[in-house]
Amino acid sequence: MRHFDLVPTLTAPAAPRRRALRAQSAALYAACWVPLVVAYIGVLTWMTDGTLSVIAITVGALLNTVGPAILGAGVWWLTGRVPIPSPPSLRFVAVHAMGTLLFVGAWMGWELIISGPYGPVRPPDEAMWRYVLPWQGILGILLYGVVASVSYAVRGALLVREFAVAAADAERLRVEAELKALRAHLQPHFLFNALHGVMQLVRDEPAQAERALEKLADLLRYVLRLDRVRARTVSLEAEWQFVQSYLWLERMRLGERLIVQTSLEDDALTCQVPPFTLQPLVENAVRHGLAPRDAVGTLTIRAEQTGDRLHLEVADDGVGAASAPDDASPGIGLSAVVRRACAIFGTDAVQMSVTTARGAGFRVRLSLPALVEDAPIGAMRESGP
């Protein structure tokens, strides 16, 4: 027997909160300059040799930091206008060389302003011209490089996040399209087979034909109701009622060749599942496992709740296969079922596996969070009016 795990990688989409993000970004940006404020407090304390009060030193440190902080916003703006080329170009180097000179010159000018006769620290003297400003120029070059590098890194991370959000949106749209395809899946082959069977019954068994039409109407009513309310989840009980109508019509086609055994716990039936979760598993078992053989086949359906998990199992004793049915196989791909479940519950919360071998049938196990209607996901049951 061969075992296959069918859990794709999904990225759940993130809800944008621009105002909160901007406030957090501003706070983070301000926090990044705190080490420089502390360093200036130490330097000014040493330079003034205790002649200035703590308040004056703190104000001086803040004023010394305000300049590069404001200039850093300009560096952020510049990195947005001049992206990193591949390969690096002379224009890119020249722009940032000019940016460095402007950054250092503006910071030194600001330093002279706050250190003038009316500044809170002290007027410029020989020590400032010979030591402080040259070292500040070197520090400005390094600081420009750090700010520019961090800006590019942050922009890259934001770009990656935008790509992830776009990919998640695309995945969500694809999953919704798959669900629509699943809802329309009854039309091409199953409805044709069911109507053909009804036509054969009309003359010989009109009462049975009438009942078959009622079952077919139940199927269509379920699909139309999902289209109307745009339900993201339904109770397993509603899904099971839909599957029962489907199996009744399949029995009409296969006759005594199809035996169905069920074991569905009451607690499990109250759990929420994506629409068309159980029916594709049953259909694959019938179409791939039981219908190809002439002998009697048994379809086993189980559902149980264990703790906070819902376990579904659909097994048959049919022809089996060397590998699990894929999306290119007739019917509904099992991976499509698990992708829709991952889009709702999250990738880590969904497990699906298929065990099969030639002549040994199929056994599909699906594990989902055991969420009932009043659980948090209950608010997500329907989207739209």
C-alpha positions as CSV (number, residue, x, y, z in Angstrom):
1,M,0.0,0.0,0.0
2,R,1.3,3.5,-0.9
3,H,0.6,6.5,1.3
4,F,0.3,10.1,-0.1
5,D,0.0,13.4,1.8
6,L,-1.9,16.1,0.0
7,V,-1.4,19.4,1.8
8,P,-0.4,22.3,-0.3
9,T,1.4,25.5,0.9
10,L,-1.0,28.4,1.3
11,T,-0.5,31.9,2.4
12,A,-3.3,33.3,4.1
13,P,-4.2,36.7,3.1
14,A,-3.4,39.7,5.7
15,A,-5.8,42.5,6.3
16,P,-4.1,45.9,5.7
17,R,-4.2,48.3,8.6
18,R,-2.4,51.3,7.2
19,R,-2.9,53.8,10.1
20,A,-1.7,51.3,12.7
21,L,1.2,50.4,10.5
22,R,2.2,54.0,10.0
23,A,2.1,54.7,13.7
24,Q,4.1,51.6,14.5
25,S,6.6,52.5,11.8
26,A,7.0,56.1,13.2
27,A,7.5,54.7,16.7
28,L,10.1,52.2,15.5
29,Y,11.9,54.9,13.5
30,A,12.1,57.1,16.6
31,A,13.3,54.2,18.7
32,C,16.1,53.6,16.3
33,W,17.6,57.0,17.2
34,V,17.6,56.4,20.9
35,P,21.1,54.9,21.0
36,L,22.4,58.0,19.3
37,V,20.8,60.2,21.9
38,V,22.4,58.2,24.6
39,A,25.8,58.4,22.9
40,Y,25.4,62.2,22.6
41,I,24.5,62.5,26.3
42,G,27.7,60.7,27.2
43,V,29.9,62.7,24.8
44,L,28.4,66.1,25.9
45,T,28.8,65.1,29.6
46,W,32.5,64.4,29.0
47,M,33.1,67.5,26.8
48,T,31.4,70.0,29.2
49,D,33.1,68.4,32.3
50,G,30.0,68.9,34.4
51,T,29.6,72.5,33.6
52,L,26.1,71.9,32.2
53,S,23.0,70.6,33.9
54,V,21.5,67.2,33.0
55,I,18.5,69.0,31.4
56,A,20.8,71.1,29.2
57,I,22.8,68.1,28.2
58,T,19.7,66.1,27.4
59,V,18.2,68.9,25.3
60,G,21.5,69.2,23.5
61,A,21.6,65.5,22.8
62,L,18.1,65.6,21.5
63,L,18.8,68.6,19.2
64,N,22.0,66.9,17.9
65,T,19.9,63.9,17.0
66,V,16.9,65.7,15.5
67,G,19.1,66.8,12.6
68,P,20.1,63.4,11.3
69,A,16.7,62.0,12.1
70,I,15.0,64.5,9.8
71,L,17.7,64.0,7.2
72,G,17.1,60.2,7.5
73,A,13.6,60.8,6.3
74,G,15.1,62.4,3.2
75,V,17.3,59.3,2.7
76,W,14.2,57.1,3.0
77,W,12.6,59.2,0.3
78,L,15.7,59.0,-1.9
79,T,15.9,55.2,-1.7
80,G,12.3,55.1,-2.9
81,R,13.2,57.2,-6.0
82,V,16.5,55.4,-6.7
83,P,16.1,51.6,-6.5
84,I,19.1,49.4,-6.5
85,P,19.9,48.5,-10.1
86,S,21.1,45.1,-11.2
87,P,24.0,45.3,-11.9
88,P,24.9,48.5,-9.9
89,S,25.4,51.5,-12.1
90,L,27.6,54.6,-11.9
91,R,24.4,56.7,-11.7
92,F,23.4,54.9,-8.6
93,V,26.8,55.4,-7.0
94,A,26.9,59.1,-8.0
95,V,23.4,59.8,-6.6
96,H,24.3,58.3,-3.2
97,A,27.7,60.0,-3.1
98,M,25.9,63.3,-3.6
99,G,23.3,62.3,-1.0
100,T,26.1,61.5,1.4
101,L,27.7,65.0,0.9
102,L,24.4,66.7,1.4
103,F,23.6,64.6,4.5
104,V,27.0,65.4,6.1
105,G,26.9,69.1,5.1
106,A,23.4,69.6,6.4
107,W,24.1,67.9,9.6
108,M,27.3,69.9,10.2
109,G,25.3,73.1,9.5
110,W,22.7,72.1,11.9
111,E,25.4,71.4,14.5
112,L,26.8,74.9,14.1
113,I,23.4,76.5,14.4
114,I,22.6,74.7,17.7
115,S,26.1,75.3,19.0
116,G,26.2,79.0,18.2
117,P,26.1,81.9,20.7
118,Y,22.4,81.1,21.6
119,G,22.7,77.4,21.4
120,P,22.0,75.2,24.4
121,V,25.4,73.5,24.4
122,R,28.3,75.9,23.9
123,P,29.7,78.2,21.1
124,P,32.1,76.6,18.6
125,D,35.7,76.6,19.6
126,E,39.0,75.2,18.4
127,A,38.2,71.7,19.7
128,M,34.9,71.6,17.8
129,W,36.6,72.7,14.5
130,R,39.5,70.3,14.9
131,Y,37.9,67.3,16.5
132,V,34.1,67.3,16.9
133,L,33.1,68.3,13.3
134,P,35.6,66.1,11.5
135,W,34.5,63.1,13.6
136,Q,30.9,64.1,13.0
137,G,31.6,64.1,9.3
138,I,32.9,60.5,9.5
139,L,30.0,59.6,11.6
140,G,27.6,61.2,9.1
141,I,29.1,59.1,6.2
142,L,28.6,56.0,8.3
143,L,25.2,57.0,9.4
144,Y,24.1,57.7,5.8
145,G,25.2,54.3,4.8
146,V,23.3,52.7,7.6
147,V,20.1,54.6,7.0
148,A,20.3,54.0,3.3
149,S,21.0,50.2,3.8
150,V,18.2,49.8,6.3
151,S,15.8,51.8,4.0
152,Y,16.5,49.5,1.1
153,A,16.1,46.4,3.4
154,V,12.8,47.7,4.7
155,R,11.6,48.5,1.2
156,G,12.6,45.0,0.1
157,A,10.7,43.5,3.0
158,L,7.6,45.6,2.2
159,L,7.8,44.6,-1.5
160,V,8.0,40.9,-0.5
161,R,5.0,41.4,1.8
162,E,3.1,43.0,-1.0
163,F,3.9,40.1,-3.3
164,A,2.8,37.7,-0.5
165,V,-0.5,39.6,-0.1
166,A,-1.0,39.7,-3.9
167,A,-0.3,35.9,-4.0
168,A,-2.7,35.3,-1.1
169,D,-5.4,37.3,-2.9
170,A,-4.8,35.4,-6.1
171,E,-4.9,32.1,-4.2
172,R,-8.2,33.2,-2.6
173,L,-9.7,34.1,-6.0
174,R,-8.5,30.8,-7.4
175,V,-10.0,28.9,-4.5
176,E,-13.3,30.7,-5.0
177,A,-13.1,29.9,-8.7
178,E,-12.5,26.2,-7.8
179,L,-15.6,26.3,-5.6
180,K,-17.7,27.7,-8.4
181,A,-16.3,25.0,-10.7
182,L,-17.2,22.4,-8.0
183,R,-20.7,23.7,-7.8
184,A,-21.0,23.5,-11.6
185,H,-19.4,20.0,-11.6
186,L,-22.7,18.2,-11.3
187,Q,-23.8,19.4,-14.7
188,P,-21.4,17.8,-17.3
189,H,-21.4,14.1,-16.4
190,F,-23.3,13.4,-13.2
191,L,-26.5,15.2,-14.2
192,F,-26.4,13.5,-17.6
193,N,-26.0,10.1,-16.1
194,A,-28.8,10.8,-13.5
195,L,-31.2,12.1,-16.1
196,H,-30.4,9.1,-18.4
197,G,-31.2,6.8,-15.5
198,V,-34.5,8.6,-14.8
199,M,-35.5,8.3,-18.5
200,Q,-35.1,4.6,-18.3
201,L,-37.3,4.5,-15.2
202,V,-40.1,6.7,-16.5
203,R,-41.7,3.8,-18.5
204,D,-41.0,0.8,-16.3
205,E,-40.9,2.3,-12.8
206,P,-42.6,5.8,-12.8
207,A,-42.7,5.9,-9.0
208,Q,-39.0,5.3,-8.8
209,A,-38.4,7.9,-11.5
210,E,-40.4,10.4,-9.5
211,R,-38.3,9.7,-6.4
212,A,-35.1,10.0,-8.5
213,L,-36.2,13.4,-9.7
214,E,-36.8,14.5,-6.1
215,K,-33.3,13.4,-5.2
216,L,-31.9,15.3,-8.2
217,A,-33.9,18.4,-7.1
218,D,-32.4,18.1,-3.6
219,L,-28.9,18.2,-5.2
220,L,-29.7,21.2,-7.3
221,R,-31.4,23.0,-4.4
222,Y,-28.2,22.5,-2.3
223,V,-26.0,23.9,-5.0
224,L,-28.3,26.9,-5.6
225,R,-28.5,27.7,-1.9
226,L,-24.8,27.8,-1.7
227,D,-24.6,30.1,-4.7
228,R,-27.3,32.4,-3.1
229,V,-25.8,32.8,0.4
230,R,-22.1,32.3,-0.7
231,A,-21.5,30.1,2.3
232,R,-17.8,29.4,3.1
233,T,-18.7,26.6,5.5
234,V,-21.7,24.4,6.1
235,S,-22.4,21.8,8.7
236,L,-21.2,18.3,8.0
237,E,-24.8,17.2,8.5
238,A,-25.9,19.4,5.5
239,E,-23.0,18.0,3.5
240,W,-24.0,14.4,4.4
241,Q,-27.6,15.0,3.4
242,F,-26.3,16.2,0.0
243,V,-24.1,13.1,-0.3
244,Q,-27.0,10.8,0.6
245,S,-29.0,12.2,-2.4
246,Y,-25.9,11.7,-4.6
247,L,-25.4,8.1,-3.4
248,W,-29.1,7.3,-4.0
249,L,-28.7,8.3,-7.6
250,E,-25.5,6.4,-7.9
251,R,-27.2,3.3,-6.5
252,M,-29.8,3.8,-9.2
253,R,-27.0,3.5,-11.8
254,L,-24.9,0.8,-10.1
255,G,-27.6,-1.2,-8.5
256,E,-26.6,-4.0,-6.1
257,R,-22.9,-3.4,-7.0
258,L,-22.7,-0.5,-4.5
259,I,-22.9,-1.2,-0.8
260,V,-22.5,1.8,1.6
261,Q,-21.5,1.5,5.2
262,T,-21.4,4.6,7.4
263,S,-20.3,5.5,10.9
264,L,-20.9,9.2,11.6
265,E,-20.9,10.5,15.1
266,D,-23.5,13.1,16.1
267,D,-20.9,15.5,17.4
268,A,-19.0,15.3,14.1
269,L,-22.1,16.2,12.1
270,T,-22.4,19.5,13.9
271,C,-18.9,20.6,12.8
272,Q,-18.4,23.1,10.0
273,V,-16.7,22.1,6.7
274,P,-16.2,23.8,3.4
275,P,-19.0,23.0,0.9
276,F,-18.3,20.1,-1.3
277,T,-15.8,18.5,1.1
278,L,-17.3,15.1,1.6
279,Q,-19.0,14.7,-1.8
280,P,-15.8,14.8,-3.9
281,L,-14.2,12.2,-1.6
282,V,-17.3,9.9,-2.1
283,E,-17.4,10.6,-5.8
284,N,-13.8,9.8,-6.3
285,A,-14.2,6.5,-4.4
286,V,-17.2,5.6,-6.6
287,R,-15.8,6.7,-9.9
288,H,-12.1,5.6,-9.5
289,G,-12.5,2.7,-7.1
290,L,-15.9,0.9,-7.4
291,A,-17.5,1.8,-10.8
292,P,-14.6,0.3,-12.9
293,R,-15.1,-3.2,-11.5
294,D,-18.0,-5.5,-12.2
295,A,-18.1,-7.1,-8.7
296,V,-19.9,-5.8,-5.7
297,G,-18.0,-3.0,-3.9
298,T,-18.2,-1.5,-0.5
299,L,-18.0,2.2,0.3
300,T,-17.2,3.1,3.9
301,I,-17.7,6.6,5.2
302,R,-16.7,7.6,8.7
303,A,-16.7,10.9,10.7
304,E,-15.7,11.4,14.2
305,Q,-14.7,14.2,16.5
306,T,-11.6,13.7,18.7
307,G,-10.9,16.6,21.0
308,D,-10.6,19.7,18.7
309,R,-10.2,17.7,15.5
310,L,-12.7,16.4,13.0
311,H,-11.7,13.3,11.2
312,L,-13.3,12.2,7.9
313,E,-12.5,8.9,6.2
314,V,-13.8,7.6,2.9
315,A,-12.6,4.1,1.8
316,D,-13.5,1.6,-0.8
317,D,-12.4,-1.9,-1.7
318,G,-12.2,-1.2,-5.4
319,V,-9.5,-1.4,-8.0
320,G,-7.1,1.0,-6.3
321,A,-4.2,2.6,-8.1
322,A,-0.4,3.0,-8.0
323,S,-0.8,6.7,-7.2
324,A,-3.4,9.0,-5.8
325,P,-5.8,10.6,-8.3
326,D,-4.6,14.1,-9.4
327,D,-6.3,17.2,-10.6
328,A,-6.0,15.9,-14.2
329,S,-8.1,12.8,-13.4
330,P,-11.8,12.7,-14.2
331,G,-13.9,14.1,-11.4
332,I,-12.7,16.5,-8.8
333,G,-9.1,16.6,-7.7
334,L,-8.5,15.8,-4.1
335,S,-5.9,18.5,-3.9
336,A,-8.7,21.0,-4.8
337,V,-10.6,19.9,-1.7
338,V,-7.7,20.3,0.6
339,R,-6.7,23.7,-0.9
340,R,-10.1,25.1,-0.2
341,A,-10.0,23.8,3.4
342,C,-6.5,25.4,3.8
343,A,-7.8,28.7,2.6
344,I,-10.4,28.7,5.4
345,F,-8.7,27.0,8.3
346,G,-5.0,27.6,7.5
347,T,-2.5,25.2,6.0
348,D,-1.2,24.0,9.4
349,A,-4.7,23.0,10.5
350,V,-5.5,20.7,7.6
351,Q,-4.1,17.2,6.9
352,M,-5.2,14.9,4.0
353,S,-3.7,11.6,3.0
354,V,-4.5,8.9,0.5
355,T,-3.5,5.3,0.9
356,T,-3.9,3.0,-2.2
357,A,-2.5,0.2,-4.2
358,R,-3.6,-1.7,-7.2
359,G,-6.4,-4.0,-6.3
360,A,-6.5,-2.7,-2.7
361,G,-8.9,0.2,-3.1
362,F,-8.6,3.8,-1.9
363,R,-8.6,5.2,1.7
364,V,-8.7,9.0,2.0
365,R,-8.3,10.6,5.5
366,L,-9.0,14.3,6.0
367,S,-8.5,16.0,9.4
368,L,-9.9,19.5,10.0
369,P,-10.4,21.7,13.1
370,A,-13.6,20.7,14.8
371,L,-15.4,24.0,14.7
372,V,-19.2,24.3,15.3
373,E,-21.5,27.0,14.2
374,D,-21.0,29.2,17.3
375,A,-17.1,29.0,17.0
376,P,-15.1,32.0,15.8
377,I,-15.3,30.7,12.2
378,G,-19.1,30.9,12.5
379,A,-18.8,34.6,11.6
380,M,-17.1,33.5,8.4
381,R,-19.8,31.1,7.3
382,E,-21.2,33.4,4.7
383,S,-19.7,36.2,2.6
384,G,-21.8,38.7,0.9
385,P,-25.4,39.5,1.4
